[in-house]
Amino acid sequence: MRRSVEVGERAQSIVGELAVGSKMRRAMEMAREKGASCVFSVRPSEEFGFVFKSKRDFRDLLGMRYARPAVRLQDHCACGAVNSVGHSQVCSLGGFINQRHNEMAELWGINCKKVHRDVQVRPEPMLLPLEGEQDDFKYNTANTEDEARSDVRVRGFWGNRQDAFFDFRVFYPLAPSYCSKSLKSVYRLHSREKKRVYEERITRVDNGSFTPMVMSTAGGMGPEMDIALKGLAAAIAEKEGSEYSEVVSVLRARFSFAAARCALVCLRGSRTLFNNRGFRGHVGEFDAVGVRRQDLAVSAITLSEFERKAINTEIARASPIPIN
């Protein structure tokens, strides 16, 4: 106990010596969050997915943890911007950001299903259509679309057989717009934004509860998500007859490893089929089976008029190989 206190005081002093707003200071704050160290402190287990077998993955995770540049990273992203660890975690090209968001929602739904019968993740649960209630909404940013959806719905999560809606957001704490703010204020910012979009509509129209599930890419959690995670862990522990401390630790580690896997995909994943722009520019000259369109058209000269028209029709219908 004494040693842990000394280590904590030493870490606090190191953070205090770093410049406010610097990436290293923010990286140290991220590393001290609850759940952010699970990837490095949890005993490896293939049963729970708590393992990274590739040495490159482990080195990349260490580099991202302490804001170090990645080794052998492409100079430019497929979107055209200069590539870096920070850019890879926020670039929307390729769909990796949406995939990261969906994986957290699905993981939450899978664990909720262990103790609750009525859980919906896919398709995303739709909210009830509005019939003039939006005129009394407090915030102009409230979602008033007829096809509005949340990420996860769990009946009875907070009791009374009431629908509980959860909406996830995963942000990159080292983004330049966040470095000047404290982590707590960034969590509050995203939580407040989610509540303004969904909470009033869900409570007044759907007669449900809304919980913003805000996470960082390092595995840290906002206060609302932390409370929800503890509530779920208590329900699972009671049903399975397990120790609460063990269940909550496993749940926290699962979300931490899921965030780490998604961060690696964003960092190393291929966002396009062809990285060479010059090669991509000539793809349109070929049809779906790789036959050059010009050669196919020339070969039709020696054919009858009927056959020539049929081949030209097929050329027009042929679509290029999808790029994204």
N, C-alpha and C positions, 0 to 999 in steps of 0.2 A: 504494500500500500504506500509506504514511504517513497519507494523508488518511482511509482507511477505518478505521485504528486510532484516529485522533482523533475521528471521528464516533462510533465505538463507545464510546469513553470518555465523550464528551459525553452520549450516550444513557443510559449507565449512571448518570452523575451526576444526570441529570434524574429517572430512576426512583427513585433513592435519596432525592431531596427530597420525593417524594410520600408521603402517609400510607399506612401499611400497612393493607391491606384496602379501600382506596378503589377505585372502579371505574376511575379514570384510571390508577392504577398497574397494575391487572390488564390494562387495555387496552394499555398500553405493553409489558407482558410478552408478551401475545399477539402484538403486532405484530413482536416480535423473534424469534419462533419460526421455525425453518426451514420454509419452504413457505408461511408466512402472508402473505408479500409478493408471491407470484407473480402475483396478480390485478393488481397495480399495476406490477410490474417486467417482466413478460414481454411481448415484442413481440406485438401483436394478430395473431391468425391465425384466420380462419374455418375453415380446414382442420382444425385441432385443437380448435375451439370456444373459443379463447382470446380472446373478445371479448364486450363488453357494449355494445350499440348504443344502448340507451335512456339518456338523461342522468339520469333518475330512478334507474335501477339503480346507476349509478356513484356518484351522490351518496349513495344509501342505503348502499352498501358502505363509503364513506368514513366515514359517520356511525357505522355499526356497529363499524368498526375502532377508533374513538376514543371509543366510548361516548357518542355524541351522540344526542339525541332525533330521531326521524324527522319529516319535514315532511308535513303533511296526512295524518296517520294517524287512523283512527277513534278516537273517545273510548273506546268500549267494545268488547270482543271479543264474538263471537257467543256465547261461553260465559257472558257476564254480567260478567266481571271487567274492571277498568280496563285498557285496552289500552296497551301500550308495546312498545318493541323487545325488552326482556327477556322479557315475557310471550309475545310472538309466537314466540319460539324454543323455548318449552317447552310451549305449549298443545297438548294432544293432539287437540282437536276438529278435524275435517276430515281427519285422517289424514296431515298433512304431515310429522309426525315420523317415522312409519313409512315414508313415501315417501323421506325423507332417508336413513334407514338402508338401505333396499333399493337405492337408487341407488349407494351406496358398494360394497355387496356385488356388484352386477351389474358395476360398472366393474372391480372386482378380478377377477371371473371372466372378463370379456372379454379382459383383458390376460394373464391366466394361460393362456388358450386359445392364445395365440400360440406358446407353447413346450411346452405339455403337452396331451396328447390327451384324457385322462380328467379333465374338469372338470364339476362339477355345481353349478348355482345355483338353477334353477327346474325342477321343484319342489325345495324345500329338502332337502338330503340328510338322511335319517333315520339315527338311531343305532340300533345293534343293541339289541333288547329285553333287559331284565335278567332274570336267573334266580336271584336271591338274592345277587348280587354287592353290592347296595346295603347289605347288612348290615355290610360291612367298609369302607365309605367313611369317609374321615376327617372330612368336613364334612357337617353336616346340610343345608346349602343346595345340595348336589349335585342336579342334575336327575335324577330317578328315574322320570319319566313314560315310558310305553310309546311315545308319539308324539313323543319328544324329537327335535329337529332342530338342525342347525347352519346357518350361512348359506351357506358355500361349502366344497366338498370338491375337493381337487386331489391326484390320485395321483402320487406321486414328486416332490412339490415340494421336500422336504428330502432326497430320495434314497431308495434301496433299495426303490423301488416301493411305498412305504408311503403310506397315505391321510393327507393333511394336512387338518385341519379348521380353518376360520377363522370367527370370529364377531365381528361389528362392533358398535361402540357409538360414537355421535356425541353429545357433550355440549356444553352452553353454558357456557363458562368464567366468564361474568359473572353466573351465577346466585348469589343471596345466600348459599347454603350453601357455595359454593366460594371466595368472595372472601377469606375468612380463611386459606385454605390456599394453598400454593405450587402452581404448575402441575404441577411434577414429582410432588408428592404426590397431586394429583387424578388424574393419569394412572395412578399406582401403585394408587390406590384402585379405579378401574374395571377395571384389568387384574387385580388380585387377586380382585375379585368375579367376573369372567368365569371365571377359572381354577378357583375354588371350585365353580362351577356345572357346568363341562364337563370340565375337564382329567383328573381322576381316572377318570371313566367312559370317556372316549375312549381313554386310554392303556391301561387294564386290560381293557376289554370289547371295544372296536373295534380294539385294537392299532394305533392311529394316533397322530398328534401333534396338539396343539392350540395355536393361536396367537391370542391376543386382539388384535383390530384396533381400537384406541382412537384416535379422532380428536376434535379440537375443531371447532366450527363455523367457526373462523377459518382452518382448513387445517392446523393443527399435528397432529403424530402422536406417539403413544406410542412407547417404545423398541422394543417387539416389532414393531409395524407398520413402523417405520423399518427394522429389520433385514430383515423380509420384503420390503419394497419394494426395498431394495438387492439382495437375492438375485434377485428377479424381473428387475430391470434388468440384472444381470450375465448372466442366462440369455438375455434378449432380445438384448442386445448381441452375445453370442457367436454366436447363431443368425443374426442379420441382418448381422453384420460391421460393426456400428456402434460408435461410441465410447461407452464406459460412461457418461461424464460427461453426454453429450447425452441418452442414454436415461433415466437416472435423473432428470434435470431435467424432461424431458417428462412422465414418470410423476407426479412430485411436483406439477407444474403442473396436470395433469388432475384430480387429487384436490382440489387447492385450488380450481379453478374449479367443480368439481362441488359442493363444500361451499358456495361463494359463491352458486351458483344456487339451491341448496336453502334457504339462509338468506333469499334474496329472496322465494321462494315462501312461506315461513313468515311473512314480514313483511307482504307485500301480498296474499297469496292469500285468496280468499273461502272461509270455513269453512262457510257455509250458503247455501242458495239464496236466502233472503230475510233481509235484515238487520233489517227492521222487525218487531219482535215482535208488534205489533198486527195487522199484515197476516198474519203466520204463524198467529196464533190463529184467523183466519177461513178458512184454507185448507180445513179439514175440512168446511166447509159446501158445498164444491164437489166434483164428481166429477172423474175423470181428464181429461175433455175440457173442463172449465170450466163445465159447466152446474150451476146452483144446484140442490141436492137438493130443497129445498122447492118450487121452481117445477115440477120434474119430477114430484113427487108430486101436486101440485094438478092438473096437466094430465091425470092419469090418472083423474080423477073421472068424466069424460064417456065413458070407454071401458067396454067390457064387463068382466065379472068376470074372465074368463080373461086378457084383455089387462092388466087392472090387476094381477093377481098376477104376471104375467111382468115388468112394469115394476118392481114393488116388489122382485122378486128381483134385478133388475139394479142397483137402487139399493143393496141390501145388499152386493152384490159389489163395487161401485165402491170403489176405494181412493183416499185423498187423494194429492196430489202429494208425493213424498218430499222431506223437508226437509233431511236430512243426506246 
